[in-house]
Amino acid sequence: MENYFDITLTDDQLRAISSIGLAHMGDAVFEILARTWLCAHGKATGKGLHQATIALVRAESQAEKAQRVLPLLTEEETAVFRRGRNAQVHSIPAHASRAQYGEATALEALFGWLWLKGRKDRANELFCSMMEE
């Protein structure tokens, strides 16, 4: 039986996943990290917790946080980030610019790629760097 909580895909398997597929996975990974961070830091409760999560995972916030970690990325991670930024996205939320949405998609693709590669340690390291105040 496959353990989807602790999966590690090969490089060939990862290359076969579209940028949108990586971003889809990364969206969930990033949201789990954001929710965990909020709970661990006691930043909000109840309805405020949901609003705080939305504030962290929306495209504008992700784009700003992506800029913080870009200098920390390896060549391979930068290539995945670029691949995600170049994804052909057809709908952009009204509250974000095309550039912001591209950066957010790139960040999500990177987090999806790290998760599926089994690099949860690196995903956590980058997330912690983004969340430093």
C-alpha positions as CSV (number, residue, x, y, z in Angstrom):
1,M,0.0,0.0,0.0
2,E,1.3,3.5,-0.9
3,N,1.9,5.9,1.9
4,Y,0.6,9.3,0.6
5,F,1.7,11.1,3.8
6,D,5.3,10.2,3.0
7,I,5.6,9.9,-0.7
8,T,8.8,10.3,-2.7
9,L,8.5,10.5,-6.5
10,T,11.4,10.0,-8.9
11,D,12.7,12.8,-11.0
12,D,11.1,11.3,-14.1
13,Q,7.7,11.1,-12.3
14,L,8.1,14.7,-11.1
15,R,8.9,15.9,-14.7
16,A,5.7,14.2,-15.9
17,I,3.6,16.4,-13.7
18,S,2.4,19.6,-15.2
19,S,3.2,23.0,-13.6
20,I,-0.4,23.3,-12.8
21,G,-0.4,19.9,-11.1
22,L,2.6,20.9,-9.0
23,A,0.9,24.1,-8.0
24,H,-2.3,22.2,-7.2
25,M,-0.3,20.1,-4.7
26,G,1.7,23.0,-3.5
27,D,-1.5,25.0,-2.7
28,A,-2.5,22.3,-0.2
29,V,1.0,22.0,1.2
30,F,1.3,25.8,1.7
31,E,-2.1,26.0,3.3
32,I,-1.3,23.2,5.8
33,L,1.9,25.0,6.7
34,A,0.1,28.3,7.1
35,R,-2.6,26.8,9.2
36,T,-0.1,25.0,11.4
37,W,1.9,28.1,11.8
38,L,-1.1,30.1,12.9
39,C,-2.2,27.5,15.4
40,A,1.3,27.1,16.8
41,H,1.7,30.8,17.2
42,G,-1.7,31.4,18.7
43,K,-2.3,34.2,16.1
44,A,-6.0,33.8,15.9
45,T,-9.0,31.8,17.0
46,G,-12.4,30.9,15.5
47,K,-13.5,33.1,12.6
48,G,-10.3,35.1,12.9
49,L,-8.2,31.9,12.3
50,H,-10.0,31.4,8.9
51,Q,-9.4,35.1,7.9
52,A,-5.8,34.9,9.0
53,T,-5.3,31.8,6.9
54,I,-6.8,33.5,3.8
55,A,-4.6,36.5,4.3
56,L,-1.5,34.2,4.2
57,V,-2.5,32.0,1.3
58,R,-3.9,34.7,-1.1
59,A,-1.8,35.4,-4.2
60,E,-0.6,38.9,-3.1
61,S,0.8,37.5,0.1
62,Q,2.4,34.5,-1.5
63,A,4.0,36.7,-4.2
64,E,5.5,38.9,-1.5
65,K,6.8,35.9,0.4
66,A,8.2,34.3,-2.7
67,Q,10.5,37.4,-3.1
68,R,11.9,36.7,0.3
69,V,13.0,33.1,-0.5
70,L,14.1,33.5,-4.2
71,P,17.8,34.3,-3.1
72,L,17.8,31.1,-1.0
73,L,16.8,28.7,-3.8
74,T,19.1,26.2,-5.4
75,E,19.5,26.1,-9.2
76,E,17.1,23.1,-9.4
77,E,14.5,24.9,-7.2
78,T,14.8,28.1,-9.2
79,A,14.1,26.1,-12.4
80,V,11.0,24.6,-10.8
81,F,9.9,28.1,-9.6
82,R,10.4,29.5,-13.2
83,R,8.5,26.5,-14.6
84,G,5.6,27.3,-12.2
85,R,5.7,31.0,-13.0
86,N,5.4,30.2,-16.7
87,A,2.4,28.0,-16.3
88,Q,-0.5,28.8,-18.6
89,V,-3.1,30.0,-16.1
90,H,-6.4,31.1,-17.6
91,S,-8.2,32.7,-14.7
92,I,-6.7,35.2,-12.3
93,P,-8.5,36.5,-9.2
94,A,-9.7,40.1,-9.4
95,H,-7.7,41.1,-6.2
96,A,-4.3,40.0,-7.7
97,S,-2.3,41.2,-10.7
98,R,-1.1,38.7,-13.4
99,A,2.4,39.1,-12.1
100,Q,1.4,38.4,-8.5
101,Y,-0.6,35.4,-9.5
102,G,2.3,34.1,-11.5
103,E,4.6,34.4,-8.5
104,A,2.1,32.7,-6.3
105,T,1.7,29.9,-8.8
106,A,5.4,29.5,-9.0
107,L,5.7,29.3,-5.2
108,E,3.0,26.7,-5.0
109,A,4.6,24.7,-7.7
110,L,7.9,24.8,-5.8
111,F,6.2,23.6,-2.6
112,G,4.3,20.9,-4.5
113,W,7.5,19.7,-6.1
114,L,9.4,19.7,-2.7
115,W,6.5,17.7,-1.1
116,L,6.4,15.1,-3.9
117,K,10.2,14.8,-4.0
118,G,10.1,14.0,-0.3
119,R,11.8,17.2,0.7
120,K,9.5,18.3,3.5
121,D,12.5,19.5,5.5
122,R,13.4,22.0,2.7
123,A,9.7,23.1,2.3
124,N,9.7,23.8,6.0
125,E,13.0,25.6,5.9
126,L,11.7,27.9,3.1
127,F,8.4,28.4,4.8
128,C,10.1,29.5,8.1
129,S,12.2,31.9,6.1
130,M,9.1,33.4,4.6
131,M,7.4,33.8,7.9
132,E,10.3,35.6,9.7
133,E,9.1,39.1,10.6
